[in-house]
Amino acid sequence: MAVAPLSIARLVVIGTGLIGGSFALALKRAGAVSEVVGIGRHRETLEEAKSLGVIDVVGDYDLPSFAGAELVLVATPVGQMRAVFAAMAPFVPAKAVITDGGSTKQDVVSLARECFSTSLQRFVPAHPISGTEKNGPSAAFPELYESRRVIMTPLPETSVTSVDMVRSAWETCGANVSELAPDVHDAMLGAVSHLPHLLAFALVDELASRQNGEQLFSFAGGGFRDFTRIASSNPEMWRDIFLSNREAVSRDLSRYRAKLEALQQLLDAGDGAALEAVFRRSQAARKRWLRKD
């Protein structure tokens, strides 16, 4: 039996930057949404989103903005979600499905239990594993999620119909959707996403703080540019992510520090064979990952 195409009469997007804006644009391009209402902290940002066609209506935390909404996406930094959930809770229609795009999930689930206690069956936590170092409505583009992974972490209370709707929305955006438990999600993303961002921020900051920092940057090449690209990411967003997932990131940082110390011992000992063995294992592991990606 063929599945009916997704059709959303009104989508509310809270946070109209890269993540929320790209979600809206992808669904618009697919003809899956009739109207997009945008809500955010800054009126000028919302007006920009409207002028770019990311949203159709500039909204607020009130009944007119949420009236008739079938899907609500919260695409703000996780540090803002407590305030956002509390502000939207009185106005979300009884039949609207709520989802989010936060990079951590255990904290988001806890907040949802506080704010959406009577509507948890309609809440579907999710995390699109995609993005760029850019932000704001002008950074949004409809192809962002094509062939990218989105992880949903539904609750025991979440209804099957709500999960199906959010899955359909992300698949309409071109994403590959999978499911994990919230704690498993946070542990995995702490290792392969959050830790690399922390390392990139740390390296740039360490070099910039040196007396000859500007001179060092003037000689940096493509390798440095590639490794540190993600240090151009939104500082507020990543501050919130690290604080929200600090236990997992701290564990992974300790393991990484131990690996660096082991490499330093090999360097100090002049053990070229052992260094090459590490590099070859890393090279092979990355090639295997790229073949599967």
Backbone as numpy.savetxt, mean C-alpha at the origin, in Angstrom:
# Nx Ny Nz CAx CAy CAz Cx Cy Cz
-20.98 -21.00 -15.24 -21.83 -19.80 -15.24 -20.95 -18.57 -15.24
-21.15 -17.66 -16.17 -20.33 -16.46 -16.28 -20.65 -15.49 -15.15
-19.61 -14.83 -14.64 -19.78 -13.86 -13.58 -20.15 -12.52 -14.20
-21.16 -11.85 -13.66 -21.60 -10.57 -14.19 -20.51 -9.53 -14.00
-20.33 -8.63 -14.97 -19.32 -7.58 -14.83 -19.61 -6.72 -13.61
-18.56 -6.21 -12.98 -18.71 -5.35 -11.82 -19.40 -4.05 -12.22
-20.37 -3.63 -11.42 -21.09 -2.38 -11.69 -21.35 -1.68 -10.36
-20.64 -0.56 -10.14 -20.76 0.20 -8.90 -21.38 1.55 -9.23
-22.53 1.84 -8.64 -23.19 3.11 -8.92 -22.40 4.27 -8.33
-21.99 4.13 -7.08 -21.21 5.20 -6.43 -20.07 4.60 -5.61
-18.87 5.05 -5.90 -17.66 4.66 -5.18 -17.19 5.87 -4.39
-16.90 5.69 -3.12 -16.31 6.75 -2.30 -14.85 6.39 -2.04
-13.96 7.29 -2.40 -12.53 7.09 -2.19 -12.03 8.13 -1.20
-11.53 7.67 -0.08 -10.97 8.57 0.94 -9.45 8.50 0.81
-8.88 9.58 0.30 -7.46 9.59 -0.06 -7.34 9.42 -1.56
-7.19 10.52 -2.28 -7.28 10.47 -3.75 -5.90 10.58 -4.41
-4.88 10.08 -3.73 -3.53 10.10 -4.30 -3.25 8.90 -5.17
-2.02 8.43 -5.13 -1.59 7.35 -6.02 -2.46 6.11 -5.89
-2.66 5.61 -4.67 -3.39 4.36 -4.46 -4.88 4.52 -4.73
-5.51 5.46 -4.04 -6.94 5.66 -4.23 -7.29 6.19 -5.61
-6.47 7.12 -6.11 -6.73 7.68 -7.43 -6.58 6.66 -8.54
-5.57 5.81 -8.45 -5.37 4.79 -9.48 -6.49 3.76 -9.46
-6.97 3.43 -8.26 -8.11 2.52 -8.12 -9.33 3.10 -8.84
-9.61 4.37 -8.58 -10.76 5.02 -9.22 -10.60 5.07 -10.73
-9.42 5.44 -11.19 -9.19 5.55 -12.63 -9.30 4.20 -13.34
-8.80 3.16 -12.68 -8.87 1.82 -13.29 -10.31 1.35 -13.42
-11.11 1.59 -12.38 -12.52 1.18 -12.44 -13.30 2.03 -13.44
-12.95 3.31 -13.53 -13.59 4.15 -14.54 -13.27 3.66 -15.95
-12.00 3.37 -16.16 -11.59 2.92 -17.50 -12.32 1.65 -17.89
-12.57 0.78 -16.91 -13.26 -0.49 -17.18 -14.77 -0.31 -17.29
-15.28 0.89 -17.04 -16.72 1.11 -17.07 -17.43 0.46 -15.91
-16.71 0.25 -14.81 -17.26 -0.48 -13.67 -17.85 0.43 -12.60
-17.71 1.75 -12.75 -18.22 2.67 -11.75 -18.86 3.86 -12.45
-20.00 4.30 -11.92 -20.71 5.42 -12.53 -20.28 6.77 -11.96
-19.99 6.80 -10.66 -19.63 8.07 -10.02 -18.64 7.82 -8.90
-17.63 8.68 -8.82 -16.61 8.58 -7.76 -16.63 9.85 -6.92
-16.83 9.67 -5.64 -16.78 10.78 -4.68 -15.43 10.72 -3.96
-14.74 11.83 -3.90 -13.45 11.89 -3.24 -13.52 12.68 -1.95
-12.86 12.15 -0.92 -12.80 12.79 0.39 -11.34 12.82 0.83
-10.92 13.89 1.46 -9.54 13.99 1.91 -9.35 15.15 2.86
-8.09 15.37 3.26 -7.79 16.40 4.24 -7.73 17.80 3.64
-7.37 17.88 2.36 -7.11 19.18 1.76 -8.02 19.43 0.56
-8.76 20.51 0.62 -9.70 20.84 -0.46 -8.98 21.01 -1.80
-7.79 21.64 -1.78 -7.08 21.87 -3.04 -6.66 20.56 -3.70
-6.33 19.56 -2.89 -5.98 18.25 -3.45 -7.19 17.60 -4.08
-8.33 17.71 -3.44 -9.56 17.14 -3.99 -9.97 17.85 -5.27
-9.80 19.16 -5.32 -10.12 19.90 -6.54 -9.19 19.49 -7.67
-7.93 19.24 -7.33 -6.98 18.77 -8.34 -7.42 17.41 -8.87
-7.82 16.52 -7.95 -8.28 15.20 -8.36 -9.49 15.29 -9.28
-10.38 16.22 -8.97 -11.56 16.40 -9.83 -11.16 16.94 -11.19
-10.25 17.91 -11.22 -9.84 18.50 -12.50 -9.13 17.49 -13.39
-8.48 16.49 -12.77 -7.77 15.45 -13.52 -8.69 14.29 -13.91
-9.93 14.33 -13.47 -10.87 13.26 -13.79 -10.73 12.04 -12.91
-9.97 12.17 -11.82 -9.82 11.05 -10.88 -11.12 10.82 -10.13
-11.76 11.91 -9.71 -13.06 11.83 -9.02 -14.05 12.71 -9.78
-15.32 12.51 -9.46 -16.38 13.31 -10.09 -16.96 14.34 -9.13
-16.91 14.03 -7.83 -17.54 14.87 -6.82 -16.57 15.05 -5.66
-16.41 16.29 -5.20 -15.65 16.56 -3.98 -16.59 16.39 -2.80
-16.29 15.45 -1.93 -17.17 15.14 -0.83 -16.59 15.46 0.53
-17.32 15.06 1.57 -16.91 15.29 2.95 -17.52 14.18 3.79
-17.24 14.23 5.08 -17.80 13.24 5.99 -19.22 13.69 6.35
-20.16 13.38 5.44 -21.55 13.75 5.65 -22.45 12.79 4.87
-23.73 12.87 5.13 -24.69 11.96 4.50 -24.75 12.11 2.98
-24.77 13.33 2.43 -24.85 13.44 0.97 -23.68 12.77 0.25
-22.50 12.81 0.83 -21.33 12.23 0.16 -21.38 10.71 0.14
-21.93 10.12 1.18 -21.96 8.66 1.27 -23.28 8.06 0.79
-24.28 8.89 0.56 -25.58 8.37 0.16 -25.47 7.56 -1.13
-25.99 6.35 -1.11 -25.97 5.50 -2.29 -24.64 4.82 -2.56
-23.65 5.02 -1.70 -22.34 4.38 -1.93 -22.46 2.86 -1.82
-21.85 2.18 -2.77 -21.83 0.71 -2.73 -20.48 0.17 -2.29
-19.44 0.98 -2.50 -18.10 0.58 -2.09 -17.36 1.82 -1.59
-16.67 1.66 -0.47 -15.85 2.73 0.11 -14.43 2.22 0.25
-13.49 2.93 -0.36 -12.06 2.60 -0.23 -11.38 3.66 0.62
-10.74 3.23 1.69 -9.92 4.13 2.51 -8.47 3.94 2.06
-7.93 4.96 1.41 -6.59 4.87 0.83 -5.68 5.95 1.42
-5.74 6.09 2.74 -4.90 7.05 3.45 -3.75 6.33 4.13
-2.71 7.06 4.56 -1.69 6.43 5.41 -2.35 5.80 6.63
-1.78 4.69 7.10 -2.43 3.95 8.19 -2.54 4.79 9.47
-1.66 5.76 9.65 -1.73 6.61 10.83 -2.95 7.50 10.87
-3.59 7.69 9.73 -4.81 8.52 9.66 -6.09 7.71 9.82
-5.98 6.38 9.81 -7.19 5.57 9.69 -8.08 5.61 10.91
-7.53 5.77 12.10 -8.41 5.86 13.27 -9.38 7.02 13.12
-8.85 8.19 12.78 -9.69 9.38 12.61 -10.65 9.21 11.43
-10.16 8.62 10.34 -11.00 8.45 9.15 -12.14 7.47 9.44
-11.83 6.33 10.06 -12.87 5.35 10.36 -13.94 5.96 11.27
-13.50 6.70 12.28 -14.46 7.30 13.21 -15.32 8.34 12.51
-14.72 9.10 11.60 -15.47 10.16 10.91 -16.48 9.60 9.92
-16.16 8.49 9.27 -17.03 7.96 8.23 -18.11 7.03 8.78
-17.85 6.41 9.92 -18.74 5.37 10.44 -20.22 5.78 10.52
-20.55 7.01 10.95 -21.98 7.36 11.06 -22.69 7.52 9.72
-21.93 7.62 8.63 -22.54 7.98 7.35 -22.53 6.87 6.30
-21.82 5.79 6.54 -21.72 4.72 5.54 -23.05 3.98 5.46
-23.62 3.86 4.26 -24.91 3.16 4.13 -24.83 1.71 4.60
-25.96 1.19 5.00 -26.01 -0.15 5.57 -25.58 -1.23 4.60
-25.68 -0.96 3.29 -25.32 -1.99 2.31 -23.94 -1.77 1.68
-23.26 -0.70 2.07 -21.97 -0.40 1.45 -20.88 -1.31 1.99
-20.03 -1.79 1.09 -18.85 -2.57 1.47 -17.69 -1.60 1.70
-16.92 -1.85 2.75 -15.79 -0.99 3.10 -14.50 -1.78 2.94
-13.51 -1.18 2.32 -12.20 -1.80 2.22 -11.13 -0.73 2.41
-9.88 -1.14 2.46 -8.80 -0.19 2.63 -7.61 -0.62 1.79
-6.60 0.24 1.72 -5.39 -0.08 0.97 -4.15 0.03 1.83
-4.30 -0.11 3.15 -3.19 0.07 4.07 -2.11 -0.98 3.95
-0.87 -0.58 4.22 0.28 -1.47 4.08 0.49 -2.37 5.29
-0.24 -2.12 6.37 -0.24 -3.03 7.51 -1.68 -3.42 7.78
-1.89 -4.58 8.41 -3.24 -5.07 8.49 -3.71 -5.34 9.92
-2.85 -5.77 10.83 -3.33 -6.06 12.18 -3.88 -4.81 12.86
-3.19 -3.67 12.68 -3.66 -2.44 13.30 -4.96 -1.97 12.65
-5.07 -2.11 11.34 -6.29 -1.70 10.63 -7.48 -2.55 11.09
-7.25 -3.85 11.25 -8.31 -4.73 11.73 -8.77 -4.32 13.13
-7.82 -4.00 14.00 -8.18 -3.57 15.36 -9.02 -2.30 15.34
-8.63 -1.35 14.49 -9.39 -0.11 14.37 -10.80 -0.37 13.84
-10.89 -1.27 12.87 -12.20 -1.59 12.31 -13.10 -2.22 13.36
-12.55 -3.03 14.21 -13.35 -3.65 15.27 -13.89 -2.58 16.24
-13.12 -1.53 16.42 -13.59 -0.44 17.28 -14.67 0.39 16.60
-14.43 0.74 15.34 -15.28 1.73 14.66 -16.43 1.12 13.87
-16.26 -0.11 13.39 -17.28 -0.74 12.56 -17.85 -1.98 13.24
-18.05 -1.90 14.54 -18.43 -3.08 15.32 -19.73 -3.72 14.84
-20.64 -2.92 14.29 -21.92 -3.45 13.82 -21.92 -3.77 12.33
-20.81 -3.50 11.65 -20.78 -3.72 10.20 -19.52 -4.45 9.76
-18.94 -5.27 10.66 -17.71 -5.98 10.31 -17.92 -6.95 9.15
-19.16 -7.40 8.97 -19.42 -8.33 7.87 -19.21 -7.67 6.52
-19.16 -6.33 6.50 -18.99 -5.59 5.24 -17.59 -4.96 5.12
-16.69 -5.32 6.03 -15.34 -4.76 5.98 -14.35 -5.80 5.47
-13.62 -5.42 4.40 -12.65 -6.32 3.78 -11.28 -5.64 3.75
-10.40 -5.92 4.72 -9.06 -5.33 4.69 -8.29 -5.83 3.47
-7.51 -4.94 2.86 -6.75 -5.34 1.68 -5.49 -4.48 1.57
-4.56 -4.96 0.78 -3.29 -4.23 0.57 -2.80 -4.47 -0.85
-2.85 -3.46 -1.70 -2.26 -3.59 -3.04 -0.74 -3.48 -2.97
-0.05 -4.52 -3.45 1.42 -4.52 -3.43 1.90 -3.84 -4.70
1.75 -2.56 -4.73 2.13 -1.79 -5.91 2.26 -0.34 -5.49
2.90 0.42 -6.31 3.07 1.83 -6.01 4.32 2.36 -6.69
4.51 3.64 -6.55 5.70 4.29 -7.04 6.19 5.22 -5.94
7.30 5.89 -6.18 7.80 6.84 -5.19 7.07 8.17 -5.25
6.09 8.30 -6.19 5.37 9.55 -6.35 4.06 9.50 -5.57
3.48 10.67 -5.33 2.22 10.72 -4.60 1.37 11.89 -5.07
0.11 11.92 -4.61 -0.82 12.95 -5.03 -1.66 12.52 -6.22
-2.74 13.22 -6.49 -3.63 12.86 -7.60 -2.93 12.80 -8.95
-1.96 13.66 -9.18 -1.26 13.67 -10.47 -0.42 12.43 -10.68
-0.13 11.70 -9.60 0.66 10.47 -9.71 -0.20 9.27 -10.08
-1.52 9.39 -9.96 -2.42 8.26 -10.21 -2.51 7.94 -11.70
-2.57 6.65 -12.01 -2.76 6.22 -13.39 -3.46 4.86 -13.39
-4.31 4.59 -14.37 -5.18 3.40 -14.32 -4.46 2.08 -14.46
-3.24 2.08 -14.97 -2.52 0.81 -15.17 -1.74 0.36 -13.94
-1.77 1.12 -12.85 -0.91 0.84 -11.69 -1.03 -0.60 -11.21
-2.24 -1.15 -11.21 -2.46 -2.46 -10.58 -2.41 -3.63 -11.55
-2.15 -3.36 -12.81 -2.16 -4.46 -13.78 -1.05 -5.47 -13.47
-1.47 -6.73 -13.29 -0.57 -7.85 -13.01 0.18 -7.69 -11.70
-0.32 -6.83 -10.81 0.26 -6.67 -9.48 -0.55 -7.48 -8.47
0.08 -7.79 -7.36 -0.58 -8.58 -6.32 -1.35 -7.69 -5.36
-2.54 -8.12 -5.01 -3.32 -7.50 -3.94 -3.63 -8.59 -2.92
-3.35 -8.31 -1.66 -3.61 -9.27 -0.59 -4.83 -8.81 0.20
-5.81 -9.66 0.31 -6.96 -9.40 1.18 -6.78 -10.19 2.47
-7.20 -9.59 3.59 -7.12 -10.27 4.89 -8.49 -10.24 5.56
-9.49 -10.90 4.97 -10.85 -10.83 5.53 -10.92 -11.38 6.95
-11.86 -10.86 7.70 -12.09 -11.28 9.08 -13.03 -12.48 9.11
-13.07 -13.19 10.23 -14.05 -14.28 10.34 -15.48 -13.80 10.13
-15.73 -12.54 10.50 -17.07 -11.99 10.36 -17.40 -11.53 8.95
-16.40 -11.34 8.10 -16.61 -10.78 6.78 -17.46 -11.71 5.92
-18.48 -11.16 5.29 -19.37 -11.98 4.46 -18.70 -12.34 3.14
-19.14 -13.46 2.60 -18.61 -13.92 1.32 -18.93 -12.92 0.21
-20.10 -12.32 0.26 -20.47 -11.37 -0.79 -19.60 -10.12 -0.74
-19.21 -9.70 0.45 -18.32 -8.54 0.57 -16.94 -8.86 0.03
-16.43 -10.03 0.38 -15.12 -10.46 -0.12 -15.16 -10.56 -1.64
-16.22 -11.13 -2.17 -16.34 -11.28 -3.62 -16.36 -9.92 -4.33
-17.04 -8.95 -3.73 -17.12 -7.64 -4.36 -15.76 -6.97 -4.41
-15.02 -7.02 -3.30 -13.70 -6.38 -3.26 -12.72 -7.12 -4.18
-12.81 -8.43 -4.18 -11.97 -9.20 -5.11 -12.27 -8.81 -6.55
-13.54 -8.70 -6.89 -13.94 -8.34 -8.24 -13.43 -6.95 -8.60
-13.48 -6.02 -7.65 -13.01 -4.66 -7.92 -11.52 -4.65 -8.24
-10.73 -5.36 -7.43 -9.29 -5.38 -7.68 -8.96 -6.14 -8.96
-9.68 -7.21 -9.23 -9.43 -7.94 -10.48 -9.82 -7.10 -11.69
-10.85 -6.29 -11.55 -11.23 -5.38 -12.64 -10.12 -4.36 -12.89
-9.37 -4.01 -11.83 -8.21 -3.12 -11.98 -7.02 -3.83 -12.62
-7.12 -5.16 -12.79 -6.04 -5.93 -13.40 -5.16 -6.65 -12.42
-5.51 -6.63 -11.14 -4.65 -7.20 -10.10 -4.86 -8.71 -9.94
-3.86 -9.36 -9.38 -3.94 -10.76 -8.98 -4.18 -10.78 -7.47
-5.30 -11.34 -7.06 -5.74 -11.25 -5.66 -5.50 -12.55 -4.92
-4.95 -12.43 -3.71 -4.78 -13.59 -2.84 -5.21 -13.21 -1.42
-5.25 -14.20 -0.52 -5.68 -13.95 0.85 -4.66 -14.46 1.85
-4.48 -13.72 2.93 -3.62 -14.10 4.05 -4.29 -13.68 5.35
-3.86 -14.27 6.45 -4.26 -13.78 7.75 -3.53 -12.47 8.03
-4.12 -11.54 8.77 -3.47 -10.25 9.01 -2.07 -10.34 9.60
-1.86 -11.24 10.56 -0.53 -11.33 11.18 0.50 -11.90 10.21
0.08 -12.84 9.37 0.99 -13.40 8.37 1.35 -12.33 7.35
0.36 -11.56 6.94 0.62 -10.45 6.01 1.68 -9.51 6.57
1.52 -9.09 7.82 2.43 -8.10 8.40 3.85 -8.66 8.53
3.96 -9.95 8.88 5.28 -10.55 8.99 5.96 -10.62 7.62
5.23 -11.04 6.60 5.81 -11.17 5.27 6.20 -9.81 4.68
5.29 -8.84 4.77 5.57 -7.53 4.18 6.63 -6.79 4.96
6.75 -7.09 6.25 7.84 -6.49 7.02 9.19 -6.86 6.45
9.31 -8.08 5.96 10.59 -8.55 5.43 10.86 -8.07 4.01
9.86 -8.12 3.14 10.13 -7.88 1.72 9.74 -6.49 1.22
9.06 -5.70 2.06 8.68 -4.36 1.65 9.14 -3.30 2.65
8.77 -3.48 3.91 9.07 -2.46 4.91 10.56 -2.36 5.19
11.23 -3.50 5.37 12.67 -3.47 5.63 13.44 -2.82 4.49
13.20 -3.16 3.21 13.93 -2.49 2.13 13.75 -0.97 2.13
12.56 -0.49 2.44 12.35 0.95 2.50 13.17 1.57 3.63
13.20 0.90 4.76 13.99 1.41 5.88 15.46 1.49 5.52
15.96 0.49 4.82 17.37 0.48 4.42 17.67 1.60 3.44
16.76 1.83 2.50 16.97 2.89 1.52 16.99 4.26 2.19
16.02 4.50 3.06 16.00 5.77 3.79 17.28 5.95 4.61
17.70 4.87 5.27 18.88 4.96 6.14 20.15 5.25 5.34
20.31 4.61 4.20 21.52 4.82 3.40 21.60 6.25 2.89
20.51 6.76 2.35 20.51 8.13 1.84 20.78 9.12 2.98
20.14 8.90 4.11 20.34 9.81 5.24 21.77 9.76 5.76
22.36 8.57 5.81 23.73 8.44 6.32 24.71 9.16 5.40
24.57 8.98 4.09 25.49 9.63 3.16 25.26 11.14 3.14
24.00 11.56 3.22 23.70 12.99 3.20 24.25 13.71 4.42
24.37 12.99 5.53 24.84 13.61 6.77 26.36 13.76 6.81
27.06 13.14 5.87 28.51 13.28 5.84 28.91 14.67 5.35
30.08 15.10 5.76 30.54 16.43 5.37 30.65 16.57 3.86
31.01 15.50 3.18 31.14 15.53 1.72 29.95 14.87 1.03
28.76 14.95 1.67 27.58 14.28 1.15 27.22 14.68 -0.27
27.24 15.98 -0.55 26.88 16.44 -1.89 27.85 15.92 -2.94
29.11 15.86 -2.58 30.11 15.33 -3.51 29.87 13.85 -3.77
29.53 13.12 -2.71 29.23 11.69 -2.88 28.06 11.50 -3.84
26.99 12.25 -3.65 25.83 12.12 -4.52 26.17 12.47 -5.97
27.08 13.40 -6.17 27.44 13.80 -7.53 28.13 12.68 -8.29
28.69 11.71 -7.58 29.37 10.60 -8.23 28.53 9.32 -8.22
27.34 9.38 -7.65 26.48 8.19 -7.58 25.95 7.85 -8.97
25.88 6.57 -9.27 25.42 6.12 -10.58 24.10 5.39 -10.52
23.88 4.57 -11.53 22.61 3.88 -11.66 22.32 2.92 -10.53
23.34 2.25 -10.03 23.12 1.31 -8.93 22.58 2.00 -7.70
23.17 3.14 -7.37 22.70 3.91 -6.22 21.29 4.41 -6.47
21.01 4.88 -7.69 19.67 5.37 -8.03 18.64 4.26 -7.89
18.97 3.06 -8.39 18.02 1.95 -8.31 17.78 1.53 -6.86
18.87 1.43 -6.09 18.75 0.95 -4.72 17.97 1.92 -3.85
18.13 3.21 -4.10 17.54 4.22 -3.22 16.27 4.85 -3.77
15.74 4.36 -4.90 14.54 4.96 -5.49 13.42 5.09 -4.48
13.24 4.07 -3.67 12.10 4.07 -2.75 12.30 5.03 -1.57
13.49 5.59 -1.43 13.68 6.62 -0.41 13.01 7.93 -0.81
12.49 8.01 -2.03 11.70 9.16 -2.46 10.23 9.01 -2.10
9.88 7.92 -1.45 8.48 7.66 -1.10 7.99 8.61 -0.02
6.67 8.64 0.16 6.02 9.54 1.10 6.50 9.31 2.54
7.20 10.26 3.14 7.74 10.06 4.50 6.65 9.83 5.55
5.53 10.56 5.45 4.46 10.38 6.42 3.89 8.98 6.36
3.66 8.50 5.17 3.11 7.16 5.00 4.04 6.12 5.59
5.34 6.24 5.30 6.28 5.22 5.77 6.56 5.34 7.25
6.50 6.54 7.80 6.57 6.67 9.26 5.47 5.84 9.92
4.25 5.99 9.40 3.11 5.27 9.96 3.26 3.76 9.80
3.75 3.33 8.64 3.93 1.90 8.40 4.92 1.30 9.38
6.07 1.96 9.55 7.09 1.43 10.46 6.59 1.38 11.89
5.88 2.41 12.32 5.36 2.41 13.69 4.28 1.34 13.86
3.46 1.15 12.84 2.39 0.15 12.93 2.93 -1.27 12.93
4.01 -1.50 12.21 4.56 -2.86 12.07 5.94 -2.96 12.70
6.17 -2.18 13.75 7.53 -2.05 14.29 8.10 -3.36 14.84
7.26 -4.22 15.40 7.79 -5.47 15.96 8.36 -6.36 14.86
7.60 -6.52 13.77 8.08 -7.36 12.67 9.31 -6.74 12.01
9.27 -5.42 11.77 10.41 -4.77 11.12 11.64 -4.84 12.02
11.45 -4.68 13.31 12.59 -4.76 14.23 13.23 -6.14 14.21
12.41 -7.19 14.15 12.96 -8.55 14.07 13.77 -8.73 12.79
13.21 -8.25 11.68 13.90 -8.41 10.40 15.16 -7.55 10.34
15.11 -6.39 10.96 16.29 -5.53 10.99 17.41 -6.18 11.80
17.07 -6.87 12.86 18.08 -7.59 13.65 18.73 -8.70 12.84
17.93 -9.42 12.08 18.47 -10.49 11.24 19.36 -9.91 10.14
18.93 -8.79 9.58 19.74 -8.15 8.53 21.05 -7.62 9.11
20.98 -7.07 10.31 22.20 -6.57 10.96 23.19 -7.72 11.19
22.66 -8.88 11.57 23.53 -10.05 11.76 24.18 -10.46 10.45
23.43 -10.37 9.35 24.01 -10.69 8.04 25.10 -9.69 7.67
24.88 -8.42 7.92 25.90 -7.41 7.64 27.15 -7.64 8.48
26.97 -8.00 9.72 28.12 -8.26 10.58 28.91 -9.46 10.07
28.19 -10.48 9.59 28.88 -11.65 9.03 29.66 -11.27 7.78
29.08 -10.42 6.95 29.79 -9.96 5.75 30.99 -9.10 6.11
30.86 -8.30 7.15 32.00 -7.49 7.57 33.15 -8.37 8.05
32.82 -9.44 8.72 33.87 -10.38 9.17 34.58 -11.00 7.97
33.81 -11.33 6.92 34.42 -11.90 5.73 35.32 -10.87 5.04
34.84 -9.60 5.00 35.66 -8.54 4.42 36.95 -8.34 5.20
36.83 -8.27 6.51 38.00 -8.05 7.36 39.00 -9.19 7.24
38.47 -10.39 7.01 39.35 -11.56 6.88 39.88 -11.72 5.46
39.38 -10.92 4.53 39.81 -11.05 3.14 39.38 -12.37 2.52
38.22 -12.88 2.96 37.76 -14.20 2.50 36.92 -14.03 1.23
37.60 -13.93 0.10 36.92 -13.72 -1.17 36.02 -14.87 -1.56
36.44 -16.08 -1.28 35.64 -17.25 -1.66 34.29 -17.25 -0.94
34.32 -16.93 0.35 33.07 -16.92 1.12 32.17 -15.77 0.66
32.76 -14.61 0.37 31.97 -13.50 -0.15 31.29 -13.86 -1.47
32.06 -14.47 -2.36 31.50 -14.85 -3.65 30.38 -15.86 -3.49
30.53 -16.77 -2.51 29.48 -17.76 -2.28 28.17 -17.09 -1.87
28.27 -16.06 -1.01 27.08 -15.32 -0.61 26.46 -14.64 -1.82
27.31 -14.01 -2.63 26.80 -13.28 -3.80 26.15 -14.22 -4.80
26.74 -15.40 -4.99 26.17 -16.37 -5.93 24.81 -16.88 -5.44
24.70 -17.13 -4.13 23.41 -17.57 -3.58 22.36 -16.49 -3.78
22.75 -15.24 -3.54 21.83 -14.13 -3.71 21.40 -13.97 -5.17
22.37 -14.08 -6.06 22.08 -13.95 -7.48 21.10 -15.04 -7.94
21.35 -16.28 -7.51 20.49 -17.39 -7.90 19.09 -17.23 -7.33
19.00 -16.78 -6.08 17.68 -16.60 -5.44 16.89 -15.52 -6.16
17.56 -14.44 -6.55 16.86 -13.36 -7.24 16.40 -13.81 -8.63
17.23 -14.57 -9.31 16.83 -15.08 -10.63 15.60 -15.98 -10.52
15.56 -16.82 -9.49 14.40 -17.69 -9.30 13.15 -16.85 -9.05
13.29 -15.81 -8.25 12.15 -14.93 -7.97 11.66 -14.22 -9.22
12.57 -13.74 -10.03 12.18 -13.02 -11.24 11.48 -13.94 -12.24
11.90 -15.20 -12.30 11.24 -16.15 -13.21 9.81 -16.41 -12.80
9.54 -16.32 -11.48 8.19 -16.58 -10.98 7.33 -15.33 -10.94
7.96 -14.16 -10.99 7.23 -12.90 -10.83 6.28 -12.64 -12.01
